[in-house]
């Protein structure tokens, strides 16, 4: 679940250290909130973006239990809100809603990259790059 949350955490948010080549858009999946069309730190919808630890707003060179330092001010610990003031991270119940009401289709493109198409009850979809996880400095 921790790895899954990290993947989903990257979806709502924005600004990054790279110039974006595509605009961030809100996608209505027919759920209680709209979801971003790309990950935090991504330059486009199929870019995996950056790895952010839960409750942290900065990228690190290694991630693990020995260097996990949540922000002291929880109101500033939302990477989406910090980087892109009109967005926020999804709550646990919003993530549950995504899994309960959407369909998931994993596919691989000709370049070998793997993605998951998440289709909402209204037929709209987002694409999640399946870029793995980052733990203890290893991908």
Helices and strands as residue ranges (DSSP letters): H 2-9, E 26-27, E 35-36, G 74-76, H 79-83, H 92-101, E 103-108, E 114-119, E 125-129
